[in-house]
Amino acid sequence: MKKTIITSLTTIVMITQISCGGGSDPKMAILSESKAPFGAPEFHLYQTADYLEAFKIGIEEKRADIKKIIENSEAPTFANTIDALELSGESLEKVSSIFFNLNESDNTPEMTEIENAVSPLLTELSGYIFMNDSLFTRIRTLYDQRESLHLSEEQMIVLDNYYQQFVRGGALLNEEDKAKLLDINTKLSLASIEFSKNLLADSKLFKLVITDEKDLSGLPQGVRDAAAEAAKAEGVEGWIFTLDKPSCIPFLQYADNRELREKVYKAYYGRGDNKNENNNKDVIRRILQLRQQKAKLLGFNDFAAFTLDAKMAKTAEAANNLLMSIWEPAVQRAKEERAALQAIIDMEGGKFKLEGWDWFYYTEKLRKAKYSLNDADIKPYFKLENVLAGAFDCAQRLYGVKFVERNDIPVYHNEVSTYEVIDSKGEHLAIFYTDFFPRPSKRGGAWMTNFVNQRNIGGPEVRPMVVNVCNFTAPTGDTPALLNIDETRTLFHEFGHALHGMLTKTHYPNVSGTSVKHDFVELFSQINEKWAIEPEVMRSYAKHYQTGEIIPDTLIAKMQRSSHFNLGFETSELVAAALLDLRMHTIEDYSNFDCNEFEKEVRKELGFIPEIEYRYRSTNFSHVFGGGYAVGYYAYLWAEVLDCDAFELFKERGIFDAETAASFKMLVEMGGSKDPMREYVRFRGAQPNPNALLRARGLK
């Protein structure tokens, strides 16, 4: 997942550099010039208490920079208006990039308080900028004259982005409606913060404490050891399982105790939907109401229409058509999988109907029976350090980049590692941070984001500083971190986003790196996953953590044969969540909206089998209500059409074919500076074939 900083900041600040503006407090480390290599953030010097004041300083500097643009007596030019906007607010860029990233990965209650205090200030600043008639007049003048300005394609796109951003930010509204929109944006920002806070708190509340070893029956030793260490860390006798995926998913896969599986399953899918102060149902209704009001105010029928107008899909109909073309074969396959799992239950004399908390467990049994394969066979070959080295090696073979570990670049947590990225000419390209293990201060999931965005205007080129944050199985005792195949793919996925951010070669931060259309961005992460499971690639990095033995061809063959196993389940849970997101944002009246009832209605309409849950239920759908994927979860599948189609070309020519890789690298480097579909067709030589996705998932 490409993580967008979700506050009003999104439309105010492009995070480009870390040097401070001239008016900042020299005593405040966070706004002072960094003395670390490459000007990297000096996290060890920053005090949480300073963030609020740093934001206030940054906001005032941003206002002053905008005021200079507005008061410029010269006729508007691209340089004195658009360039000036891109270069404005350096102090705010720095504090924002650091604070909001750390708030996701190393949160404290004090940071949440600061976020609540800062959010209205940023929304107010957003209103000052995007509802400013004088500033918009300058941009509109340039936009109306754009054909005669002799701009590059990148400049034309940046200008169009700003014009659309201002229009969507309320620039064309009357003063009364501008005030309404500002109020809506403020409330939306605070509601999103509340949703995320509730979800994190509710997730932390659940702990399954096991004191009787008999209840561990079926669990692999590594899973037991991790649970024992979790208990030890809390001073508890026995074993603790949490709702972190490395803890709860293996429990659902292997625990023989059906009653406990049910307990863990319901807790995981019920996050944010419990009878406590963390319940998100009311927050969701508020968010949906506010989004609808915003869409109507800006001239759209609903929030889906407002959001999709700025994406490749353009309309809800187009997104829905794609999803439904995948849904039918996916749910049919899921029904076949359900029958196979029920047959195992019946054969064992279970005398009960398959339920959601049984699916993972009996799927593992079926996998082992059908392919003689399970996670215990695979994980010893997927030591985290080796998988990361494999990802680095692929990047070098495809794009000519090297990763050199650095121990002199400050980090924000002792589990974080840093690497200098060097291009094929031996020149500095980027800094890459990795943060891989769960902790109470980190939200769940996996994402990529930037501490610094690339830019090449207004002085020497600024190269990016990128971070991958994940929640992988942690090392236990003498056993290193061993990944399952899903975690391995996730590492490659997020690293694909990181490469997109690190390889970018644009001038303007507005279109740098992952600043592309939302339903295009996942192409680069999802295609990168495909190298992870290629036999040629696995043989280069998958080595037994104890013996150093290269993964046997027999095991690779089993993995290849099982590559379409359980994809009815995986596809239907994903598509169902995307459809839930899409349809939830096309409702006229939310006054009596109940997200649980709506989920049931959509489930019934789709014929979604009850043994499979939405990948995310509404109350824990952080992509949609705590992140930037509202009416955008379909983007994973929209981009999958592209990545499956693109990888078929690599397969035809060779997965490391130099000419194909060089052509694809041009897509990676361009950021949002060119038309995405035109450039994709240039690379592929044809329009993308939607059937490539179905073939890749074994559904055609």
C-alpha positions in Angstrom: 0.0 0.0 0.0 1.2 3.4 -0.9 0.5 5.5 2.3 -0.8 9.0 1.8 -0.6 11.4 4.7 -4.3 11.8 5.4 -5.2 15.2 6.7 -5.9 18.5 5.1 -2.2 18.5 4.6 -2.6 16.3 1.5 -3.6 19.1 -0.7 -1.3 21.7 0.9 2.1 20.3 1.2 4.2 18.2 -1.2 6.9 16.7 1.1 10.0 17.6 -0.8 12.9 18.5 1.4 14.0 18.7 5.0 16.0 22.0 5.2 14.2 24.6 7.3 12.9 28.0 6.2 14.6 31.2 7.2 12.1 32.1 9.9 12.2 28.9 12.0 13.4 28.7 15.6 17.1 27.7 15.5 16.7 26.1 19.0 14.1 23.7 17.6 16.0 20.7 16.3 13.2 19.5 14.0 13.3 22.8 12.0 17.1 23.2 12.1 19.4 22.2 9.3 20.3 18.5 9.6 24.0 17.6 10.0 23.3 13.9 9.3 24.5 12.3 6.0 22.5 13.5 3.0 20.6 15.9 5.3 18.6 12.9 6.7 16.2 13.6 9.6 17.9 13.5 13.0 15.2 11.7 14.8 17.2 11.3 18.0 17.2 15.1 18.5 13.5 15.7 18.1 11.2 16.2 21.1 7.5 15.3 20.9 6.6 18.4 22.7 8.2 20.5 19.9 6.0 19.3 17.1 3.0 21.5 17.8 5.1 24.7 17.9 7.0 23.5 14.8 3.7 23.1 12.9 2.6 26.6 13.9 5.9 28.0 12.7 5.6 26.1 9.5 2.0 27.2 8.9 2.9 30.8 9.3 5.8 30.5 6.9 3.6 28.8 4.4 1.1 31.6 4.7 3.8 34.2 4.2 5.1 32.4 1.1 1.5 32.2 -0.4 1.0 35.9 0.5 4.1 36.8 -1.6 2.7 35.0 -4.6 -0.6 36.7 -4.3 0.9 40.2 -3.8 3.3 39.8 -6.7 2.5 42.8 -8.9 3.9 41.1 -12.1 1.6 39.2 -14.4 1.3 35.6 -13.5 3.9 33.3 -15.1 4.6 29.6 -14.5 7.7 30.5 -12.6 6.3 33.2 -10.3 3.1 31.2 -9.6 3.4 27.4 -10.0 7.1 27.1 -9.3 6.6 29.4 -6.3 3.8 27.2 -5.0 6.0 24.1 -5.4 8.8 25.7 -3.4 6.6 27.2 -0.7 6.4 26.1 3.0 9.7 24.2 3.5 9.4 24.1 7.3 5.9 22.8 7.1 7.0 20.2 4.6 9.7 19.0 7.0 7.7 18.8 10.2 4.7 17.2 8.3 6.7 14.5 6.7 8.3 13.5 9.9 5.4 13.8 12.3 2.7 12.1 10.2 5.0 9.2 9.2 6.0 8.6 12.8 2.4 9.0 14.0 1.7 5.8 12.0 4.7 3.8 12.9 5.7 4.9 16.4 2.6 6.6 17.9 2.2 7.8 21.4 -0.9 9.3 23.1 0.9 12.7 23.1 1.3 12.5 19.3 -2.4 11.7 18.9 -3.2 14.9 21.0 -0.9 16.9 18.7 -2.6 15.5 15.6 -6.0 16.5 16.9 -4.7 20.0 17.6 -2.9 20.4 14.3 -5.6 19.0 12.0 -8.0 22.1 12.3 -5.0 24.4 11.7 -4.0 22.6 8.5 -7.6 22.6 7.3 -7.8 26.3 7.9 -4.6 26.8 5.9 -6.1 24.6 3.2 -9.0 27.0 3.0 -6.7 30.0 3.0 -4.9 28.6 -0.1 -7.5 26.8 -2.1 -10.4 29.2 -1.5 -8.2 32.3 -2.2 -9.7 34.2 -5.1 -6.5 36.2 -5.9 -4.4 33.1 -6.0 -6.9 31.1 -8.0 -7.1 34.0 -10.5 -3.4 33.7 -11.2 -3.6 29.9 -11.7 -6.8 30.3 -13.8 -5.1 32.9 -16.0 -2.2 30.5 -16.7 -4.6 27.6 -17.2 -6.7 29.6 -19.8 -3.4 30.5 -21.6 -1.8 27.1 -21.3 -1.7 26.3 -25.0 0.3 29.5 -25.7 2.8 29.2 -22.9 5.1 26.6 -24.5 5.1 24.4 -21.5 6.6 20.9 -21.3 4.2 18.0 -20.8 5.2 17.8 -17.2 4.5 21.5 -16.6 1.1 21.1 -18.4 0.2 18.3 -16.1 1.4 20.2 -13.0 -0.7 23.2 -14.1 -3.7 21.1 -14.7 -3.2 19.4 -11.3 -3.2 22.7 -9.5 -6.2 24.0 -11.4 -8.2 20.9 -10.7 -7.0 20.9 -7.1 -8.2 24.4 -6.6 -11.6 23.7 -8.2 -12.0 20.5 -6.2 -10.9 22.5 -3.1 -13.8 25.0 -3.5 -12.2 27.9 -5.5 -15.4 28.3 -7.6 -17.8 28.4 -4.7 -19.4 31.5 -3.2 -18.2 32.7 0.1 -21.0 31.0 2.1 -20.3 27.6 0.4 -16.6 28.1 0.9 -17.2 28.4 4.6 -19.4 25.3 4.6 -16.7 23.3 2.7 -14.0 24.4 5.2 -16.2 23.2 8.1 -16.8 19.9 6.3 -13.1 19.4 5.7 -12.3 20.1 9.3 -14.8 17.6 10.6 -13.7 15.0 8.1 -10.1 15.3 9.1 -11.0 14.9 12.8 -13.3 12.0 12.1 -10.6 10.2 10.2 -8.2 10.6 13.1 -10.9 9.4 15.5 -11.5 6.3 13.3 -7.8 5.4 13.3 -7.5 6.0 17.0 -10.4 3.8 17.8 -9.2 1.0 15.5 -5.7 1.0 17.0 -7.1 1.0 20.6 -9.6 -1.7 19.9 -7.0 -3.9 18.3 -4.8 -3.5 21.3 -7.5 -4.5 23.7 -7.7 -8.1 22.5 -5.3 -10.7 24.0 -5.9 -14.4 24.0 -4.0 -15.7 27.0 -3.5 -19.5 27.0 -2.3 -21.2 30.1 -3.1 -24.8 29.2 -0.7 -26.3 26.7 -3.4 -28.6 25.3 -5.0 -25.5 23.8 -1.8 -25.1 21.6 -2.5 -28.4 19.9 -1.8 -28.1 16.1 0.3 -25.0 16.4 3.9 -25.1 14.9 6.7 -24.7 17.4 7.7 -21.3 15.9 4.1 -20.0 16.5 4.2 -21.3 20.1 7.6 -19.7 20.7 6.4 -16.3 19.4 3.3 -16.5 21.7 5.5 -17.4 24.7 7.8 -14.4 24.1 4.7 -12.2 23.8 3.6 -13.5 27.2 7.0 -13.1 28.7 7.2 -9.5 27.5 4.0 -8.7 29.4 5.0 -10.7 32.5 2.3 -13.3 32.0 2.6 -17.1 32.4 1.7 -19.0 29.3 1.2 -17.8 25.7 -0.4 -14.7 24.3 -2.0 -14.2 20.9 -2.9 -10.8 19.6 -4.7 -9.4 16.5 -1.4 -8.6 14.8 -1.5 -10.8 11.6 1.7 -12.7 12.4 0.0 -13.8 15.6 -3.6 -14.3 14.7 -3.5 -15.8 11.2 -1.2 -18.7 12.1 -3.5 -19.4 15.0 -6.5 -19.6 12.6 -4.5 -21.8 10.3 -3.2 -24.4 12.8 -5.0 -24.3 16.1 -7.0 -27.5 16.7 -9.2 -25.8 19.3 -12.2 -24.7 17.2 -13.8 -22.6 20.0 -10.6 -20.6 20.4 -10.3 -20.2 16.6 -13.9 -18.7 16.6 -12.9 -16.3 19.4 -9.8 -15.0 17.5 -11.7 -14.9 14.2 -14.5 -12.8 15.5 -12.2 -10.5 17.4 -10.1 -9.9 14.2 -13.0 -9.1 11.9 -14.9 -7.4 14.7 -12.3 -4.7 15.4 -14.0 -1.3 15.8 -17.4 -3.0 16.2 -17.5 -3.8 19.9 -19.7 -2.4 22.6 -17.1 0.0 24.0 -15.7 3.5 23.4 -13.8 2.4 20.4 -16.9 1.5 18.3 -16.5 3.1 14.8 -20.1 2.7 13.5 -21.1 6.3 14.4 -17.8 7.7 13.1 -18.4 5.9 9.8 -21.9 7.4 9.4 -20.5 10.9 10.2 -17.7 10.5 7.6 -20.1 9.2 4.9 -22.6 12.1 5.6 -19.8 14.7 5.4 -18.4 13.2 2.2 -21.8 13.3 0.6 -22.3 16.9 1.7 -18.9 17.8 0.2 -19.6 16.1 -3.1 -23.0 17.8 -3.4 -21.4 21.2 -2.6 -18.9 20.7 -5.4 -21.6 19.7 -7.9 -21.4 15.9 -7.9 -24.2 13.5 -7.3 -22.3 11.5 -4.7 -18.8 11.1 -3.3 -18.1 8.2 -5.6 -18.6 10.5 -8.6 -16.5 13.2 -7.0 -13.6 10.9 -6.3 -13.6 8.9 -9.5 -13.7 12.0 -11.6 -10.0 12.4 -10.8 -8.9 8.8 -11.4 -8.3 6.7 -14.5 -11.6 4.9 -14.0 -13.5 8.2 -14.2 -16.9 6.7 -13.3 -18.4 4.3 -10.7 -19.9 2.3 -13.6 -16.4 1.7 -15.0 -15.0 0.6 -11.7 -18.1 -1.5 -10.9 -17.9 -3.2 -14.3 -14.3 -4.3 -13.7 -15.1 -5.6 -10.3 -18.2 -7.6 -11.4 -16.2 -9.1 -14.3 -13.9 -10.6 -11.7 -16.6 -11.3 -9.1 -18.6 -14.0 -10.9 -15.7 -16.4 -11.6 -14.2 -15.7 -8.1 -17.4 -16.5 -6.2 -17.9 -19.6 -8.3 -14.4 -20.8 -7.5 -15.0 -20.0 -3.8 -18.1 -22.2 -3.7 -16.0 -25.1 -5.1 -13.4 -24.4 -2.4 -16.1 -24.4 0.2 -17.3 -27.8 -0.9 -13.8 -29.2 -0.8 -13.3 -28.0 2.8 -16.7 -29.3 3.9 -15.7 -32.7 2.5 -12.7 -32.8 4.8 -14.9 -32.0 7.8 -17.3 -34.7 6.9 -14.6 -37.2 6.2 -13.1 -36.5 9.7 -16.6 -36.9 11.2 -16.8 -33.3 12.3 -20.6 -33.2 12.1 -20.7 -29.4 11.7 -21.0 -26.9 8.9 -18.0 -25.0 7.8 -17.8 -21.5 9.3 -15.4 -18.6 8.7 -13.2 -19.6 11.6 -12.8 -23.0 10.0 -11.7 -21.8 6.5 -8.1 -21.0 7.3 -7.7 -24.2 9.3 -9.1 -26.7 6.8 -7.5 -24.8 3.9 -4.1 -25.7 5.4 -5.2 -29.3 5.8 -6.3 -29.4 2.1 -3.1 -27.7 1.0 -1.0 -30.3 2.8 -3.2 -33.2 1.5 -3.3 -31.9 -2.1 0.3 -30.6 -2.5 2.2 -32.0 0.5 2.8 -28.4 1.4 2.4 -26.0 4.3 4.0 -23.0 5.9 6.3 -25.1 8.0 7.9 -26.5 4.8 8.3 -23.1 3.3 9.3 -20.6 6.0 12.7 -22.0 6.9 13.8 -20.9 3.4 12.5 -17.4 3.7 14.6 -15.7 6.3 13.7 -12.0 6.2 17.3 -10.8 5.5 17.5 -13.2 2.6 14.2 -12.1 1.2 15.2 -8.5 1.4 18.5 -9.3 -0.3 16.5 -11.1 -3.1 14.4 -7.9 -3.6 17.6 -5.8 -3.8 19.1 -8.2 -6.3 16.0 -8.1 -8.5 16.2 -4.3 -8.4 19.8 -4.4 -9.4 19.2 -6.8 -12.3 16.2 -4.9 -13.6 17.2 -1.2 -12.9 20.9 -1.2 -12.2 20.6 0.1 -8.6 22.6 -1.1 -5.6 21.7 -1.0 -1.8 24.4 -0.3 0.7 23.6 -0.6 4.3 24.5 2.5 6.4 24.9 2.7 10.1 25.5 6.4 10.3 22.0 7.6 9.3 19.7 8.3 12.3 16.6 6.2 12.7 13.4 6.7 14.7 13.4 3.2 16.3 16.1 0.6 17.0 14.4 -1.9 14.7 14.8 0.4 11.7 17.6 -0.1 9.1 18.9 2.3 6.5 20.4 1.9 3.1 22.0 4.2 0.6 20.7 3.6 -2.9 23.3 4.0 -5.7 22.5 4.1 -9.4 24.3 2.3 -12.2 26.8 5.1 -12.5 27.8 4.9 -8.9 25.9 8.1 -8.0 23.6 8.7 -5.0 20.0 8.0 -5.8 18.0 7.8 -2.5 17.9 6.7 1.1 15.8 3.7 2.0 14.5 2.9 5.5 13.0 -0.4 6.5 10.8 -1.0 9.6 9.5 -4.6 9.6 8.1 -5.8 12.9 4.9 -5.2 14.9 4.9 -3.2 18.1 2.2 -1.6 20.2 2.9 1.9 18.8 2.6 0.9 15.2 -0.7 0.5 13.3 -1.3 -2.8 11.5 -0.7 -3.4 7.8 2.1 -2.5 5.5 2.9 0.6 3.6 5.4 2.8 1.8 5.8 6.6 2.3 8.4 9.3 2.0 10.4 11.4 4.5 11.6 13.5 1.5 10.2 13.6 -2.1 12.4 14.0 -5.1 12.4 17.4 -6.9 14.7 19.2 -9.4 13.6 22.8 -9.3 14.8 25.8 -7.3 18.3 24.7 -6.7 20.3 21.4 -6.6 18.2 18.3 -7.2 16.7 16.8 -4.0 16.8 13.0 -4.0 14.1 11.1 -2.1 14.1 9.4 1.3 11.7 6.5 1.4 10.5 4.1 4.1 8.8 0.7 4.0 6.8 -0.1 7.1 5.5 -3.7 7.7 4.3 -6.0 10.4 6.1 -9.3 9.7 6.7 -12.3 12.0 9.5 -11.2 14.4 12.5 -13.3 15.4 12.1 -15.4 18.5 15.0 -16.6 20.7 17.7 -18.0 18.4 15.3 -18.2 15.4 15.5 -15.4 13.0 12.5 -13.7 11.4 11.1 -16.3 9.0 8.4 -15.2 6.5 5.5 -17.1 5.0 4.9 -16.7 1.3 2.2 -13.9 1.9 4.7 -11.9 3.9 7.4 -12.5 1.3 5.1 -11.1 -1.4 4.2 -8.2 0.8 7.9 -7.3 1.2 8.3 -7.3 -2.6 5.0 -5.4 -2.9 6.0 -2.5 -0.6 9.5 -2.5 -2.1 7.9 -2.0 -5.5 6.3 1.2 -4.1 9.7 2.1 -2.7 11.4 1.7 -6.1 8.7 3.9 -7.6 9.6 6.6 -5.1 13.3 6.2 -5.3 13.9 5.9 -9.0 11.7 8.9 -10.0 13.2 11.5 -12.3 10.9 14.5 -12.5 11.3 18.2 -11.9 8.2 19.0 -9.8 7.3 17.4 -6.5 3.6 17.6 -7.5 4.2 14.7 -9.9 7.3 13.0 -8.3 7.5 9.3 -7.5 4.2 7.8 -6.4 2.3 11.1 -7.0 0.3 9.5 -9.8 -3.4 8.7 -10.4 -4.6 6.5 -7.6 -5.6 3.5 -9.8 -2.1 3.6 -11.5 0.1 3.6 -8.4 -0.4 -0.1 -7.5 0.9 -1.3 -10.9 4.5 -0.8 -9.6 4.0 -2.6 -6.3 2.0 -5.5 -7.6 4.2 -6.3 -10.6 7.2 -6.4 -8.2 5.5 -9.1 -6.2 5.7 -11.4 -9.3 9.4 -11.6 -9.2 9.3 -12.9 -5.6 7.8 -16.2 -6.6 9.5 -16.8 -9.9 11.6 -20.1 -9.6 14.7 -18.4 -11.0 14.5 -15.6 -8.4 13.6 -17.9 -5.4 16.7 -20.0 -6.2 18.8 -16.8 -5.7 17.6 -15.9 -2.3 15.5 -18.7 -0.7 18.1 -20.5 1.4 17.5 -22.6 4.5 18.2 -20.4 7.5 20.1 -23.2 9.3 21.9 -25.1 6.5 22.2 -22.6 3.8 20.6 -25.1 1.4 19.0 -23.5 -1.7 15.3 -24.2 -1.8 14.8 -27.5 -3.5 13.2 -27.7 -7.0 10.7 -30.2 -5.6 9.5 -27.6 -3.1 9.4 -24.9 -5.8 7.4 -27.2 -8.0 4.8 -27.8 -5.2 4.5 -24.0 -4.7 4.0 -23.5 -8.5 1.3 -26.2 -8.6 -0.5 -24.6 -5.7 -0.2 -21.1 -7.0 -3.9 -20.9 -7.8 -4.9 -22.7 -4.6 -7.5 -20.8 -2.5 -7.7 -17.9 -4.9 -11.5 -18.1 -5.0 -11.4 -17.1 -1.3 -8.6 -14.5 -1.8 -10.2 -12.9 -4.8 -13.8 -12.8 -3.5 -12.8 -11.3 -0.2 -10.8 -8.6 -2.0 -13.5 -7.8 -4.7 -16.3 -7.8 -2.0 -14.4 -5.2 0.0 -13.8 -3.1 -3.1 -17.5 -3.3 -4.0 -18.5 -2.5 -0.4 -16.3 0.6 -0.6 -17.7 1.7 -4.0 -21.4 1.1 -3.2 -21.1 2.7 0.3 -20.3 6.0 -1.4 -23.3 6.1 -3.8 -26.1 6.4 -1.2 -28.3 9.4 -1.2 -29.3 9.5 2.5 -27.1 8.4 5.4 -29.2 9.6 8.3 -30.2 6.1 9.3 -27.2 4.3 7.8 -26.0 1.2 9.7 -22.8 -0.1 8.2 -23.4 -3.6 9.6 -26.8 -3.8 7.9 -25.4 -2.4 4.7 -22.7 -5.1 4.7 -25.5 -7.7 4.9 -27.4 -6.1 2.1 -24.4 -6.0 -0.3 -23.6 -9.6 0.7 -27.1 -10.7 -0.2 -27.1 -8.8 -3.5 -23.8 -10.2 -4.5 -24.5 -13.8 -3.4 -21.3 -13.6 -1.2 -21.1 -16.9 0.6 -21.3 -16.5 4.4 -18.2 -18.6 5.1 -16.0 -15.8 3.8 -15.8 -12.3 5.4 -15.0 -9.1 3.6 -11.3 -8.6 3.6 -12.1 -5.6 5.8 -15.4 -4.9 7.4 -16.4 -1.3 7.5 -15.4 -0.7 11.2 -11.8 -1.7 10.5 -11.5 -0.6 6.8 -8.7 1.9 7.5 -7.9 2.2 3.8 -11.3 3.9 3.3 -12.0 5.6 6.6 -8.5 6.3 8.0 -6.5 6.5 4.8 -6.6 7.7 1.3 -8.4 4.9 -0.5 -12.0 6.0 -0.2 -13.8 4.9 -3.4 -10.3 3.7 -4.3 -10.0 0.1 -3.0 -10.9 -1.1 -6.5 -7.6 0.4 -7.6 -5.7 -2.8 -6.6 -7.7 -4.7 -9.2 -7.7 -2.0 -11.8 -3.9 -1.9 -11.5 -3.7 -5.7 -11.4 -5.0 -5.8 -15.0 -2.0 -3.7 -15.9 0.6 -5.6 -13.8 -0.6 -9.0 -15.0 -0.6 -7.8 -18.6 2.8 -6.2 -18.2 4.4 -9.3 -16.6 3.2 -11.5 -19.4 5.5 -9.5 -21.6 8.4 -10.1 -19.2 7.5 -13.8 -19.2 7.5 -13.9 -23.0 10.9 -12.1 -23.3 12.6 -13.2 -20.1 11.9 -11.9 -16.6 15.2 -10.0 -16.6 15.2 -9.1 -20.3 17.3 -5.9 -20.5 15.3 -4.2 -23.2 11.9 -4.9 -21.5 13.3 -3.8 -18.1 14.7 -0.5 -19.6 11.3 0.2 -21.2 9.4 -0.5 -18.0 11.9 1.6 -16.0 10.8 4.6 -18.0 7.3 4.1 -16.5 8.8 3.9 -13.0 10.9 7.0 -13.4 8.2 9.3 -14.9 6.1 9.6 -11.8 3.0 11.5 -12.8 4.8 13.7 -15.4 3.3 11.9 -18.4 -0.1 10.4 -19.5 -0.1 7.0 -17.7 -2.2 5.0 -20.2 -0.4 6.4 -23.2 3.0 5.5 -21.7 1.7 2.1 -20.7 0.6 1.3 -24.2 4.1 2.6 -25.4 5.7 0.0 -23.1 3.3 -2.9 -23.9 2.7 -2.1 -27.6 -1.0 -2.6 -27.1 -3.9 -1.8 -24.8 -3.9 -3.8 -21.6 -5.7 -7.1 -21.8 -8.2 -7.6 -18.9 -8.1 -11.4 -19.3 -4.5 -11.3 -18.1 -5.8 -10.8 -14.5 -8.2 -13.8 -14.8 -5.4 -15.9 -16.2 -3.0 -15.0 -13.4 -5.6 -15.8 -10.8 -6.5 -19.1 -12.4 -10.0 -17.9 -13.1 -10.0 -18.3 -16.8 
